[in-house]
Amino acid sequence: MALLMAEVQDLKARLAQDSQTSSQPSSRDKPWKSRSERSSSGKSTGGQVGHPGKTLKMSEHIDEVVVLPLTGHCRCGEAWKQVYAQESMARQMHDLPEIRLQVTEYQAEVKICPHCATRGQAAFPSHLSGQVQYGPRFHGLSTYLNTAHFIPLKRTCEIMEALCGATPSDGTVALNLKLAAQRLEGFEGHLKAALLKQDVLNADETGSKVNGKMHWLHVVSNTHFTLLDKAAPTGPVRLYGHHAKRGFKALEDMGVLNTFTGVVMHDCWTGYFKLKATHALCNAHLLRELRGLAEHHGQLWAGELRCALQGVYHHHKSGSLTPEAKATFYTTFDRLLEAGLAENPALEPVPKKRVGQDSAVVLKKRGRVKQTPGRNLALRCQQHKDDYLRFLDDARVPFDNNGAERDIRMTCIKRKVSGGFRSDAGGETFCRIRSYISTLKKQGLNVWHGLVSIFSGNILMPDFSR
Protein backbone atom coordinates (compact mmCIF):
# COMPACT_ATOMS: atom_id res chain seq x y z
CA MET A 1 0.00 0.00 0.00
CA ALA A 2 2.83 2.41 0.85
CA LEU A 3 4.39 1.81 -2.58
CA LEU A 4 1.09 2.52 -4.31
CA MET A 5 0.61 5.75 -2.35
CA ALA A 6 4.14 6.86 -3.25
CA GLU A 7 3.49 6.12 -6.93
CA VAL A 8 0.24 8.12 -6.87
CA GLN A 9 2.05 11.03 -5.20
CA ASP A 10 4.74 10.92 -7.88
CA LEU A 11 2.16 10.95 -10.68
CA LYS A 12 0.33 13.89 -9.12
CA ALA A 13 3.60 15.79 -8.83
CA ARG A 14 4.37 15.18 -12.50
CA LEU A 15 0.97 16.48 -13.58
CA ALA A 16 1.39 19.60 -11.44
CA GLN A 17 4.79 20.49 -12.89
CA ASP A 18 5.23 23.81 -14.68
CA SER A 19 8.12 26.05 -15.69
CA GLN A 20 8.51 27.28 -12.10
CA THR A 21 8.94 23.83 -10.57
CA SER A 22 10.78 21.95 -13.34
CA SER A 23 12.63 22.40 -16.62
CA GLN A 24 9.35 22.36 -18.54
CA PRO A 25 9.18 25.32 -21.00
CA SER A 26 6.92 28.20 -20.03
CA SER A 27 4.95 27.78 -23.27
CA ARG A 28 3.30 24.70 -21.70
CA ASP A 29 2.19 26.56 -18.58
CA LYS A 30 -1.41 27.51 -17.98
CA PRO A 31 -1.78 31.31 -18.21
CA TRP A 32 -2.94 31.70 -14.61
CA LYS A 33 0.02 29.73 -13.18
CA SER A 34 2.83 32.02 -14.25
CA ARG A 35 4.95 33.03 -11.25
CA SER A 36 8.34 34.68 -11.06
CA GLU A 37 11.29 33.62 -8.91
CA ARG A 38 12.33 37.26 -8.52
CA SER A 39 11.83 38.96 -5.18
CA SER A 40 10.09 42.32 -5.04
CA SER A 41 12.54 45.23 -5.10
CA GLY A 42 10.06 47.67 -3.58
CA LYS A 43 10.36 50.02 -6.55
CA SER A 44 7.33 51.36 -8.37
CA THR A 45 6.44 49.92 -11.76
CA GLY A 46 7.50 51.61 -14.99
CA GLY A 47 10.65 53.52 -15.85
CA GLN A 48 12.96 54.29 -12.94
CA VAL A 49 14.73 57.56 -12.13
CA GLY A 50 17.69 58.01 -14.46
CA HIS A 51 16.31 55.69 -17.13
CA PRO A 52 17.31 57.24 -20.51
CA GLY A 53 14.09 56.31 -22.31
CA LYS A 54 13.47 56.32 -26.06
CA THR A 55 11.31 59.39 -26.60
CA LEU A 56 11.34 60.61 -30.18
CA LYS A 57 13.19 63.96 -30.24
CA MET A 58 13.64 66.79 -32.73
CA SER A 59 16.43 66.04 -35.17
CA GLU A 60 19.11 68.48 -36.31
CA HIS A 61 19.55 66.62 -39.61
CA ILE A 62 16.60 67.64 -41.76
CA ASP A 63 16.09 66.14 -45.22
CA GLU A 64 13.21 68.30 -46.36
CA VAL A 65 11.61 71.52 -45.11
CA VAL A 66 7.98 72.29 -45.92
CA VAL A 67 7.05 75.93 -45.30
CA LEU A 68 3.41 76.47 -44.32
CA PRO A 69 2.45 80.07 -45.27
CA LEU A 70 -0.10 81.98 -43.24
CA THR A 71 -2.95 83.02 -45.53
CA GLY A 72 -6.15 84.94 -45.13
CA HIS A 73 -6.63 88.23 -43.33
CA CYS A 74 -6.14 89.63 -39.86
CA ARG A 75 -9.15 90.79 -37.81
CA CYS A 76 -8.38 94.34 -38.91
CA GLY A 77 -8.55 93.35 -42.57
CA GLU A 78 -4.81 93.25 -43.35
CA ALA A 79 -3.83 90.43 -45.72
CA TRP A 80 -1.36 88.10 -43.98
CA LYS A 81 0.63 87.49 -47.18
CA GLN A 82 1.70 91.14 -47.09
CA VAL A 83 3.13 90.82 -43.56
CA TYR A 84 6.73 89.72 -42.89
CA ALA A 85 7.04 86.52 -40.79
CA GLN A 86 8.71 87.22 -37.43
CA GLU A 87 9.33 83.56 -36.52
CA SER A 88 8.19 80.04 -37.30
CA MET A 89 6.98 77.12 -35.21
CA ALA A 90 8.38 73.71 -36.17
CA ARG A 91 7.06 70.17 -35.96
CA GLN A 92 8.83 67.14 -37.40
CA MET A 93 7.60 63.89 -38.89
CA HIS A 94 10.06 60.99 -38.94
CA ASP A 95 9.04 58.55 -41.65
CA LEU A 96 10.50 56.07 -44.09
CA PRO A 97 11.16 57.19 -47.64
CA GLU A 98 9.29 55.46 -50.42
CA ILE A 99 10.84 52.02 -50.77
CA ARG A 100 11.59 50.92 -54.32
CA LEU A 101 14.40 49.16 -56.07
CA GLN A 102 17.11 51.47 -57.35
CA VAL A 103 18.49 50.17 -60.64
CA THR A 104 22.16 50.93 -61.21
CA GLU A 105 23.69 50.06 -64.57
CA TYR A 106 27.43 49.49 -64.70
CA GLN A 107 28.96 50.14 -68.12
CA ALA A 108 32.46 48.77 -68.52
CA GLU A 109 34.42 50.55 -71.21
CA VAL A 110 35.86 48.48 -74.00
CA LYS A 111 38.88 49.89 -75.87
CA ILE A 112 41.07 48.64 -78.71
CA CYS A 113 44.72 49.60 -78.83
CA PRO A 114 45.45 51.54 -82.07
CA HIS A 115 48.96 50.08 -82.29
CA CYS A 116 48.53 46.32 -81.61
CA ALA A 117 44.73 46.00 -81.87
CA THR A 118 44.59 44.48 -78.35
CA ARG A 119 41.11 44.59 -76.87
CA GLY A 120 40.84 45.88 -73.27
CA GLN A 121 37.82 45.96 -70.98
CA ALA A 122 37.26 47.61 -67.59
CA ALA A 123 36.58 45.24 -64.70
CA PHE A 124 33.14 45.00 -63.12
CA PRO A 125 32.85 45.15 -59.30
CA SER A 126 33.58 41.84 -57.58
CA HIS A 127 30.05 41.53 -56.17
CA LEU A 128 28.52 41.96 -59.66
CA SER A 129 28.86 38.50 -61.17
CA GLY A 130 25.69 38.28 -63.28
CA GLN A 131 24.26 40.42 -66.03
CA VAL A 132 21.18 41.23 -63.91
CA GLN A 133 21.10 40.59 -60.18
CA TYR A 134 19.89 41.92 -56.84
CA GLY A 135 22.18 44.06 -54.71
CA PRO A 136 23.64 43.54 -51.23
CA ARG A 137 20.87 45.44 -49.40
CA PHE A 138 18.20 43.32 -51.07
CA HIS A 139 20.04 40.12 -50.14
CA GLY A 140 20.71 41.44 -46.64
CA LEU A 141 17.01 42.21 -46.07
CA SER A 142 15.86 38.75 -47.12
CA THR A 143 18.50 37.15 -44.87
CA TYR A 144 17.53 39.45 -42.00
CA LEU A 145 13.84 38.55 -42.26
CA ASN A 146 14.45 34.80 -42.46
CA THR A 147 17.28 34.34 -39.96
CA ALA A 148 16.87 37.18 -37.47
CA HIS A 149 13.05 37.07 -37.32
CA PHE A 150 12.40 33.46 -38.45
CA ILE A 151 9.99 34.36 -41.27
CA PRO A 152 9.59 31.34 -43.60
CA LEU A 153 10.95 31.50 -47.15
CA LYS A 154 7.59 31.97 -48.87
CA ARG A 155 6.47 34.75 -46.54
CA THR A 156 9.89 36.40 -46.87
CA CYS A 157 9.35 36.57 -50.63
CA GLU A 158 5.87 38.03 -50.10
CA ILE A 159 7.26 40.76 -47.82
CA MET A 160 10.01 41.60 -50.32
CA GLU A 161 7.36 41.96 -53.05
CA ALA A 162 5.16 44.19 -50.88
CA LEU A 163 8.04 46.45 -49.85
CA CYS A 164 10.21 46.55 -52.95
CA GLY A 165 7.96 45.52 -55.81
CA ALA A 166 10.24 42.62 -56.73
CA THR A 167 9.49 38.96 -56.09
CA PRO A 168 12.52 36.73 -55.50
CA SER A 169 12.03 32.98 -55.56
CA ASP A 170 12.38 30.71 -52.54
CA GLY A 171 15.55 29.39 -54.13
CA THR A 172 17.05 32.88 -54.31
CA VAL A 173 16.53 33.45 -50.58
CA ALA A 174 17.90 29.99 -49.77
CA LEU A 175 20.93 30.71 -51.96
CA ASN A 176 21.49 33.98 -50.07
CA LEU A 177 21.54 32.06 -46.78
CA LYS A 178 24.01 29.52 -48.14
CA LEU A 179 26.28 32.25 -49.52
CA ALA A 180 26.21 34.14 -46.22
CA ALA A 181 27.16 31.00 -44.29
CA GLN A 182 30.07 30.33 -46.65
CA ARG A 183 31.40 33.85 -46.27
CA LEU A 184 31.10 33.67 -42.47
CA GLU A 185 33.37 30.63 -42.21
CA GLY A 186 36.32 32.86 -41.31
CA PHE A 187 34.21 34.63 -38.68
CA GLU A 188 33.41 31.31 -37.05
CA GLY A 189 37.08 30.36 -36.87
CA HIS A 190 37.91 33.64 -35.11
CA LEU A 191 34.90 33.14 -32.85
CA LYS A 192 36.03 29.72 -31.65
CA ALA A 193 39.52 31.05 -30.95
CA ALA A 194 38.06 33.96 -28.97
CA LEU A 195 35.83 31.65 -26.90
CA LEU A 196 38.81 29.53 -25.90
CA LYS A 197 40.44 32.63 -24.37
CA GLN A 198 37.49 33.36 -22.05
CA ASP A 199 37.48 32.65 -18.32
CA VAL A 200 33.85 31.48 -18.11
CA LEU A 201 31.58 30.01 -20.80
CA ASN A 202 27.88 29.14 -20.72
CA ALA A 203 26.72 25.95 -22.45
CA ASP A 204 23.30 24.54 -23.25
CA GLU A 205 21.55 22.31 -25.78
CA THR A 206 18.08 21.78 -27.20
CA GLY A 207 16.37 19.40 -29.59
CA SER A 208 16.04 20.33 -33.26
CA LYS A 209 14.52 18.23 -36.01
CA VAL A 210 15.78 17.62 -39.53
CA ASN A 211 13.29 15.85 -41.78
CA GLY A 212 11.40 14.64 -38.73
CA LYS A 213 14.48 13.12 -37.03
CA MET A 214 15.77 14.37 -33.71
CA HIS A 215 19.00 16.35 -33.86
CA TRP A 216 20.70 18.44 -31.19
CA LEU A 217 21.64 22.08 -31.30
CA HIS A 218 24.34 23.23 -28.89
CA VAL A 219 25.31 26.73 -27.82
CA VAL A 220 28.51 28.02 -26.22
CA SER A 221 28.49 31.69 -25.26
CA ASN A 222 29.35 34.47 -22.85
CA THR A 223 28.45 38.16 -22.62
CA HIS A 224 30.35 39.05 -25.82
CA PHE A 225 30.18 35.99 -28.10
CA THR A 226 27.72 33.29 -29.20
CA LEU A 227 28.50 30.07 -31.05
CA LEU A 228 25.67 27.79 -32.17
CA ASP A 229 26.41 24.29 -33.37
CA LYS A 230 24.11 21.95 -35.26
CA ALA A 231 24.72 18.38 -34.14
CA ALA A 232 22.93 15.79 -36.27
CA PRO A 233 22.72 12.00 -35.98
CA THR A 234 23.96 11.10 -39.46
CA GLY A 235 26.58 12.16 -41.96
CA PRO A 236 30.37 12.66 -41.93
CA VAL A 237 32.22 14.91 -39.52
CA ARG A 238 32.37 18.46 -40.91
CA LEU A 239 32.87 21.92 -39.46
CA TYR A 240 29.71 21.27 -37.43
CA GLY A 241 29.84 17.91 -35.65
CA HIS A 242 27.32 15.42 -37.03
CA HIS A 243 26.86 12.37 -34.90
CA ALA A 244 24.35 10.09 -33.22
CA LYS A 245 24.81 11.23 -29.61
CA ARG A 246 23.72 14.27 -27.67
CA GLY A 247 26.53 14.32 -25.14
CA PHE A 248 30.31 14.55 -25.18
CA LYS A 249 30.80 13.63 -28.84
CA ALA A 250 28.80 16.70 -29.88
CA LEU A 251 30.90 18.91 -27.59
CA GLU A 252 34.04 17.33 -28.96
CA ASP A 253 33.09 17.99 -32.58
CA MET A 254 32.33 21.64 -31.81
CA GLY A 255 36.02 22.10 -31.14
CA VAL A 256 35.65 24.49 -28.19
CA LEU A 257 34.63 22.90 -24.89
CA ASN A 258 36.71 19.76 -25.35
CA THR A 259 39.92 21.85 -25.09
CA PHE A 260 38.59 24.63 -22.84
CA THR A 261 40.27 24.87 -19.40
CA GLY A 262 38.24 27.64 -17.76
CA VAL A 263 34.85 27.42 -16.02
CA VAL A 264 31.84 25.98 -17.87
CA MET A 265 28.39 26.93 -16.58
CA HIS A 266 25.77 24.30 -17.49
CA ASP A 267 22.62 22.56 -16.27
CA CYS A 268 24.23 19.35 -14.91
CA TRP A 269 23.84 17.33 -18.10
CA THR A 270 26.04 14.23 -17.78
CA GLY A 271 28.02 14.84 -20.97
CA TYR A 272 29.50 18.08 -19.65
CA PHE A 273 31.21 16.32 -16.74
CA LYS A 274 33.52 14.54 -19.19
CA LEU A 275 35.13 17.90 -19.98
CA LYS A 276 38.40 18.80 -18.32
CA ALA A 277 37.14 22.28 -17.48
CA THR A 278 36.01 23.44 -14.04
CA HIS A 279 32.24 23.14 -13.62
CA ALA A 280 29.61 25.55 -12.35
CA LEU A 281 25.96 24.47 -12.15
CA CYS A 282 22.84 26.53 -12.82
CA ASN A 283 21.08 27.54 -9.62
CA ALA A 284 17.95 28.65 -11.50
CA HIS A 285 17.32 24.97 -12.31
CA LEU A 286 18.01 24.07 -8.67
CA LEU A 287 15.51 26.68 -7.39
CA ARG A 288 12.79 25.28 -9.63
CA GLU A 289 13.43 21.73 -8.49
CA LEU A 290 13.39 22.77 -4.82
CA ARG A 291 10.14 24.62 -5.37
CA GLY A 292 8.61 21.54 -6.98
CA LEU A 293 9.60 19.34 -4.02
CA ALA A 294 8.21 21.84 -1.53
CA GLU A 295 4.90 22.44 -3.29
CA HIS A 296 4.12 19.05 -4.84
CA HIS A 297 5.78 16.66 -2.38
CA GLY A 298 5.40 18.70 0.83
CA GLN A 299 9.13 18.52 1.70
CA LEU A 300 9.88 21.40 4.07
CA TRP A 301 13.66 21.09 3.82
CA ALA A 302 13.46 21.92 0.10
CA GLY A 303 11.47 25.10 0.73
CA GLU A 304 13.90 26.21 3.45
CA LEU A 305 16.92 25.53 1.22
CA ARG A 306 15.32 27.47 -1.62
CA CYS A 307 14.74 30.52 0.62
CA ALA A 308 18.28 30.30 2.02
CA LEU A 309 19.80 30.09 -1.46
CA GLN A 310 17.77 33.05 -2.71
CA GLY A 311 18.72 35.09 0.35
CA VAL A 312 22.46 34.48 0.08
CA TYR A 313 22.36 35.25 -3.65
CA HIS A 314 20.66 38.62 -3.15
CA HIS A 315 23.14 39.57 -0.41
CA HIS A 316 26.01 38.45 -2.62
CA LYS A 317 24.64 40.41 -5.58
CA SER A 318 24.24 43.60 -3.55
CA GLY A 319 27.69 43.25 -1.97
CA SER A 320 26.33 42.97 1.57
CA LEU A 321 27.28 39.31 2.17
CA THR A 322 29.68 39.04 5.12
CA PRO A 323 32.11 36.12 5.68
CA GLU A 324 30.12 35.14 8.78
CA ALA A 325 26.85 35.04 6.82
CA LYS A 326 28.51 32.98 4.09
CA ALA A 327 29.83 30.47 6.62
CA THR A 328 26.37 30.25 8.20
CA PHE A 329 24.84 29.55 4.80
CA TYR A 330 27.29 26.72 4.12
CA THR A 331 26.33 25.15 7.44
CA THR A 332 22.63 25.57 6.66
CA PHE A 333 23.14 24.08 3.21
CA ASP A 334 24.73 20.93 4.62
CA ARG A 335 22.17 20.63 7.43
CA LEU A 336 19.17 20.88 5.10
CA LEU A 337 20.63 18.31 2.71
CA GLU A 338 21.06 15.90 5.60
CA ALA A 339 17.43 16.57 6.53
CA GLY A 340 16.44 15.84 2.93
CA LEU A 341 18.25 12.51 2.97
CA ALA A 342 16.65 11.62 6.31
CA GLU A 343 13.21 12.44 4.92
CA ASN A 344 13.93 10.42 1.78
CA PRO A 345 15.62 7.18 2.93
CA ALA A 346 17.18 4.89 0.37
CA LEU A 347 14.73 2.47 -1.19
CA GLU A 348 15.62 -1.21 -1.19
CA PRO A 349 15.13 -3.36 -4.28
CA VAL A 350 11.67 -4.89 -4.52
CA PRO A 351 11.95 -8.68 -4.72
CA LYS A 352 10.02 -10.58 -7.30
CA LYS A 353 9.03 -14.24 -7.28
CA ARG A 354 9.51 -16.78 -9.97
CA VAL A 355 7.35 -19.82 -9.36
CA GLY A 356 8.96 -23.10 -10.33
CA GLN A 357 7.63 -26.62 -10.41
CA ASP A 358 8.58 -27.34 -6.82
CA SER A 359 8.80 -23.97 -5.02
CA ALA A 360 8.88 -20.23 -5.49
CA VAL A 361 12.30 -18.57 -6.01
CA VAL A 362 12.82 -14.98 -4.81
CA LEU A 363 14.88 -12.87 -7.23
CA LYS A 364 16.25 -9.35 -7.04
CA LYS A 365 15.68 -6.90 -9.85
CA ARG A 366 18.73 -5.95 -11.86
CA GLY A 367 20.24 -2.47 -11.96
CA ARG A 368 20.03 0.41 -9.56
CA VAL A 369 16.94 0.99 -7.51
CA LYS A 370 14.94 4.03 -8.53
CA GLN A 371 15.03 6.58 -5.72
CA THR A 372 12.61 9.38 -4.89
CA PRO A 373 13.10 12.82 -6.53
CA GLY A 374 13.91 14.31 -3.13
CA ARG A 375 16.72 11.86 -2.42
CA ASN A 376 18.16 12.20 -5.92
CA LEU A 377 18.28 15.99 -5.61
CA ALA A 378 19.80 15.94 -2.14
CA LEU A 379 22.50 13.48 -3.26
CA ARG A 380 23.24 15.57 -6.35
CA CYS A 381 23.59 18.74 -4.27
CA GLN A 382 25.95 16.98 -1.90
CA GLN A 383 28.05 15.60 -4.74
CA HIS A 384 28.24 18.93 -6.63
CA LYS A 385 28.11 21.36 -3.72
CA ASP A 386 31.22 23.25 -4.87
CA ASP A 387 29.85 23.53 -8.43
CA TYR A 388 26.47 24.90 -7.32
CA LEU A 389 28.00 27.43 -4.90
CA ARG A 390 31.01 28.44 -7.00
CA PHE A 391 29.45 31.88 -7.58
CA LEU A 392 30.04 32.74 -3.91
CA ASP A 393 33.82 32.33 -4.17
CA ASP A 394 34.52 33.30 -7.79
CA ALA A 395 33.23 36.71 -8.91
CA ARG A 396 33.52 35.68 -12.57
CA VAL A 397 30.95 32.90 -12.22
CA PRO A 398 27.25 33.81 -12.63
CA PHE A 399 24.50 32.50 -10.37
CA ASP A 400 22.64 30.77 -13.21
CA ASN A 401 22.91 29.68 -16.81
CA ASN A 402 20.38 32.19 -18.11
CA GLY A 403 22.90 33.58 -20.60
CA ALA A 404 22.94 30.35 -22.60
CA GLU A 405 19.19 29.92 -22.06
CA ARG A 406 18.56 33.31 -23.69
CA ASP A 407 20.92 32.53 -26.55
CA ILE A 408 19.18 29.26 -27.34
CA ARG A 409 15.64 30.59 -26.85
CA MET A 410 15.58 32.16 -30.33
CA THR A 411 16.35 28.81 -31.93
CA CYS A 412 13.37 27.36 -30.09
CA ILE A 413 11.20 30.06 -31.68
CA LYS A 414 12.59 29.03 -35.07
CA ARG A 415 11.57 25.45 -34.29
CA LYS A 416 8.04 26.55 -33.36
CA VAL A 417 7.67 28.58 -36.56
CA SER A 418 9.14 26.12 -39.04
CA GLY A 419 8.94 22.81 -37.20
CA GLY A 420 12.47 21.87 -38.25
CA PHE A 421 14.97 21.95 -41.08
CA ARG A 422 14.76 20.15 -44.39
CA SER A 423 18.43 19.19 -44.44
CA ASP A 424 21.55 19.09 -42.30
CA ALA A 425 23.02 21.89 -44.41
CA GLY A 426 20.04 24.10 -43.64
CA GLY A 427 20.61 23.67 -39.91
CA GLU A 428 24.32 24.42 -40.26
CA THR A 429 23.59 27.55 -42.31
CA PHE A 430 21.08 28.84 -39.78
CA CYS A 431 23.41 28.24 -36.82
CA ARG A 432 26.36 30.07 -38.34
CA ILE A 433 24.33 33.13 -39.33
CA ARG A 434 22.61 33.19 -35.92
CA SER A 435 26.04 33.05 -34.23
CA TYR A 436 27.03 36.13 -36.22
CA ILE A 437 23.78 37.99 -35.47
CA SER A 438 23.88 37.23 -31.74
CA THR A 439 27.54 38.25 -31.42
CA LEU A 440 26.88 41.57 -33.18
CA LYS A 441 23.96 42.27 -30.83
CA LYS A 442 26.04 41.51 -27.73
CA GLN A 443 28.73 43.95 -28.85
CA GLY A 444 26.29 46.73 -29.73
CA LEU A 445 26.90 46.51 -33.49
CA ASN A 446 24.17 47.03 -36.07
CA VAL A 447 22.85 43.67 -37.32
CA TRP A 448 21.46 45.18 -40.51
CA HIS A 449 24.80 46.75 -41.45
CA GLY A 450 26.51 43.46 -40.67
CA LEU A 451 24.25 41.37 -42.92
CA VAL A 452 24.57 43.86 -45.78
CA SER A 453 28.35 43.81 -45.39
CA ILE A 454 28.37 40.04 -46.00
CA PHE A 455 27.04 40.55 -49.52
CA SER A 456 29.14 43.69 -50.13
CA GLY A 457 32.39 41.75 -49.80
CA ASN A 458 33.67 43.61 -46.70
CA ILE A 459 32.28 41.74 -43.69
CA LEU A 460 31.74 43.73 -40.49
CA MET A 461 33.67 41.78 -37.87
CA PRO A 462 33.05 41.99 -34.12
CA ASP A 463 35.83 42.70 -31.65
CA PHE A 464 37.48 39.34 -30.93
CA SER A 465 39.95 40.83 -28.43
CA ARG A 466 37.34 41.13 -25.65
N, C-alpha and C positions, 0 to 999 in steps of 0.2 A: 504493500500500500504506500509506503514512504517513497519508493521509487516512482510509482505512478504519480504521486503528488508533485514530486520534483520535476518530472517530465512535463506535466501540465503547466507548472510555473514557468518552465523554460519556454514553452510554446507561447504562453501569454506575453512573456517578455519580448520575444521575437516580433510578435504582432504589434507591440506597442513601440517598437523602435522608430526613431526619426533621426533627422540630421543632427539633433542636439544630444542624442544619447548613443550614437553609433557613427560609422563612416558612411551611412546611407546618404546619397545626394539630397540636397534641399528640394530639388524638383519633385521628389516623391512625397514630400510632407503635405499634410492637410493645411490649408491656408490658416486655420485658426490655431495651429500648434507651433507657429514660428516663435522661437524665443532666442534671445541673444545671450552669449556668455559674458558680455561686457558688463561691468559694474557702472552704475550711474555716477557721472562726474559732478553732478550738482549744477552744471551750467545750463542756461536756458537754451531752447532749441533755436535753430537758425544760425546765421553767420555770427561769429564771435568778434570781439573787439580786436582790431588790427588785421582782420581778414581782408585781403586786397580786393576781392570781388571781380566781377567781369562786366561792369556796367559799360554800355556803349558810349563812347565819348567823342566829342568833336575832333575831327582830324585836321591836321595842318596841311596834308597833301591832298589837294582838291583836283579832281580830273576835269570837272566841268562846272561852270558857274551859270546859273539861270537867274537873270535879273527880272524881278517882278515889278513893273512900273505901277505907280499909283495913278489911277485915272479918275475921271469924274470931276466934281466941283466941290469946293469948300462950302460951308454953310453961308458964307458971305457972297458966294457966287463966283469966286475966283477959280479958274480952271487949274487943276493940280498939275497938268503937264507943262504949265508955264512957270512952275515954282521949282527952284533948285533943291535937290535932296540933301538934307543936312547929315543924315546917317542912314544906315540900313540894318535891319534885323536879320539874322541868319539862322536857318535850320538846315540840317544835312540829312540826306537819305543814303545809307550804305547798301548797295545792291550789286548783284552780279551783272556783268555785261552780257549782252546777247551771246549765247554760246553757239558757235557754228565752226565748221572745219575751215581752217585757213589753208588754201592750196598754194604751195610754193613750188615753182618750177625751177629746176637747176639746169642751166644750159652750159655744157662743157664745150669750150672752143676747140675747134679742129683746125689745125694749120698744116700746110705743106711747105717744106723748105724749098726755096727757089733755086738752091744750088744742087742738092742731091735728091730732091723730090721725096724726102722722108716725111712720112705722115706723123704728126704729133697731136695728142689729145689731152686736154686738162683732166685731172682726176676728180671723180665724184667723191663726196664725203663718205667716210667709212661706214656710216650707219645707213647709207642709201644704196642698198644692194639690188633692188628691183626697179623696174621702169615706173611702176605706180605702187605706192605702199603707204601705210599709215605711219605717222610720226611717233616720237618717243612719248609725248604727252598722252596721245590716244592709247598707246600700249600700256603706259603707266596707270591710266585711269581704269582700264579693264582689269589689270592685275590688282589694283587697290580694291575694287569692288568685290572681286572674287576671293582674294586671300585675306584682306584685312577685315572685311565685313561679311564674308561667307555667303555671298549671293551666288546661286547656281549659275552655270554657264549660260543657259537659255535666258534667264532673267537679266544677266549682265548684258547680253546682246540687246535685249529690249530697252534697257536703260540707256545704253550708248546710242540707240536709234532715237529715243525720245529727246536726249540732250543735244546730240551732235548732228542728227539727220543722216547718219551713216550706220549701216547694219553689218557688223562683222559676223562671221560664222562662228559656231561653237569651236570649230577646229582652229580658227585664228586665235581665239582667247586661250585655248589649251596650248597652242604653240608659243604664245607669249609667256605663259607660266613655265614651260620647259626651257625656253631661252633664258629667262631670268634666273632659274635654278642653276643652269650651266655657268652663267657669268658670276654667280655668287659662290662658286666653288672655292675661289681664293679667300673670300671673306670667311667661309667656314673654317678653313685651315688656320687663319689668324685667330678666330674665335676660340678654337680648341686650345691653341697655345696660350691664349690669355686666361682661360679658365684654369689651366694647370698652375698658373702663378698665384691664384687666389688663396686666401687663408681658409675661407669657409665656403662651401657650396651646398645648395639645396637640390635634392633629387626627388623625383616622383615619377609615377607611371600610370597609364590608363589604357583601357581597352580601345581598340580601333579596328574596324572591319574592312577587309578588302575582298570584294566579291563574295560577301557573306561569311567569310572565314575570319576567326578571331586573330588579330595581330595585337602588338603592344607598342604603344608610343611612349617614349621616355623623355624626360626633360632634366637638364642640368643647368642651374642658373644661380645668379646672385643679384645684387642690386644694380649691376651695370650690364650684365650679359645674360643672354638666353640661348641655349642650344637645345633644339628638339631633334629627336632621333626616331625614325620609323623602323621598328623591329618587326619583321614578318616571319611566318613560320616556314617559308619555302624559298628556294632560290640560292644563288651563290653569294659569298661574302663580298660586299661592295663597300662604298664609302659609308653607307648606312648598314648596320649589321642586320642581316636577314637570317633568322634561325627559328627553331621550333620552341624555344624556351623563353619564359618571361624573365628569369632571374639573372644570374651572374653572366651568362653568355652574352646577353643583350648589352650589359654594362661593359663587358670586355670589348665587344665589337664597336662600341661608340668611341673608344680610344681616349677617354678622359678619366673616368673614375677608376679604371683598373690600374692606372699609374699615379693617381692623385695621392698625396701624402698629408693633406691638411685635414680639416674637419668636414665630414659629410652629415648634413641634417636630413633625416628621412623619417618614414613612418613605421619603422621596425619590420619592414619586409625582409624575409630571411636572406634573400640574395645579396642584400647590401652588406651583411656581416662577413661575407667572404672577401670584402675589400680590405686592403692593408691600411686604409685611412682610419683616423680617429672618428668615432661615431657620436652623434648627438640625436636624440629622439624627440619627436614632435609632442609637445605637451598639450596642444589643442586636441589631438586624438585621445590623449590620456584623460583630459577633463570630460570629454563626451562619454567615454567608457565608464568613468566613475559616476557620472550623473545617471547613466543607465542602470548601474548596479543599485544606486541609492533609491531611484524612483520605481524601478520595475521589480527589483528583488528585495527591497527593504533592508539593505545592508548599510547600517549606520556608519561603519568605519569608512566606507567609500565616500559618503557625503562629507564627513569631517576632513578626509584627506583632500577632497576637491576644494573645500573652503580654505584649508591651510595653504594649498599650492597657489590658489588665486591670490591670497593675501601676501605671500612672500614675493610673488611676481610683481604685484603693484608697488610694494615697497622698494623692490630692486629697481624697477623702472623709474621711479621718482627719485632714486638716490638716497632714500631714507632708511635703507636696510642696514642695521648695525651688525657687527660680528656676533654679538650675543644673540640677537634675534635669528641670525642664520643658524647658529649652533642649536638653538631651540627647535627650529624647524626640522633640522636633520634628525633630532631625537624623536620629534613627533612623527616624522615620516616612517622611521623604523618601527615605532610603537604601533602605528595604525596598520602597517603591513602585517605585523605579528598578529594583531587582532583579526585581520582579514583571513589569515591562514587558520586561526583558531575557529573562526566562524564557518570556514569552508574546509573541513578535514578531508584528507585524501580518501578517495573512494577505492575500495578493494574490487578486484575483478569478480564479476558475477559468474558463478559456476553454472555450467550447463550439463545436462545428463544425456548420456547416450545409452539407450536400453539395448542390452544384448540378449542372447538366447537364455542365459542363465541368470544374470544380474545386471543392475544398472551401474554404469561407469561414470564417475564425475570427472569432467574435463574443465580446464581453464581456457578462457578465450585467449587467442593470440593477440600480440601487440600491446601497446600502452592502453591503460584504462582512461577513458574520457573523464576529465575532471570538470567541475563546475566553472562557469565564467569568472566567478569571484576568486577562486583559487588560482586559476590560470593568470589573471591579471596581477594578483599579489605576488606570485612567483616571478612573473616577468619584471615587475617593478623592483623586486629584490635583486634579480640578476643584472638588470641594466640601470641600477640606481645612479651611477656616475654619468651615464649617457643622458638620462632624463634631466638631471640637475646640473648639467655642465654649464648652463647659462648663468648660474650663480657665481661660478669661479672664472669664467672666461668671457670677457666683455664682447668679444667678437661673435659669440654664438647667440643666435636669436632664441626666443622662448618657444617658437613653433615653426612649422614648415609652411606657413601660409604663403611665403614667396613663391615656392614651387607650385603650390595649389593654384595661385592666381595665374601663373604662367601657363598652366595646363588647362585652366578652365575654358579658355577660348577654343582650344581644340575639341573640347566636349560640346561646345556650341556648334562647331562645324559638323560633328557627328550627328547632332540632333537635326540639323538642317538638311544634310545630304545623306545621312544614313551610313555612309562609308565611302571608300574609294573604289574605283573600278580596276585599278592595277597597283602593283607595288611602286611603280615609277611615279604614279600620281601622289601617293603618300609621301614619298621622298621629296618630290617637288614642293609640296605644301609645307613640309617641315622646314626645309631650308629657307624658304621665303618668310615663313613665320618667325624663324630665328632672327632674320635680318630686321623685320618689322619691330619685334619686341625689343631688340637691342637698341634700335634707334629711339624708340619711345623712352626707354630707361635713361638714355643719355640726353634727352631733351632735344633731339634732332627731328627735323620735319620728315615724316614718313612719306608724304607725297613727293617732296624733292628727291628723297632717296630712291623711290621706285622709278621716277622719271630718269634719274641719273643712270640706272641700270641699262636703259635702252638708248641713252645718249653716248655711251661708250666711256664715261668718266664716273665710275661708281663712287657715291658718297660713302666713305668708310667711317665707322665709329672710332672712338679713341680706345685703342687696345692697350694703352699704357696704364689704365686705371687699376 
